[in-house]
Amino acid sequence: MTDDDDDLRGRPDGHRYEAPESDDSRVSKEWVYAVLGILVLGLMALIATGKVQIFPGG
């Protein structure tokens, strides 16, 4: 590519154009965020029930 091609994809705010992500990539991210959310909710439930102590005390 030449410098002219790079200028065509530039935006006035100085950021470069990013192509939209593929459907496979988007779906993969959705699954990762869903699993992460379930893990966080599970940990919160364990903390709320006292099974996991945040500040172990005497």
Secondary structure as UniProt FT lines:
FT   HELIX           3..9
FT   TURN            12..13
FT   HELIX           23..49
//
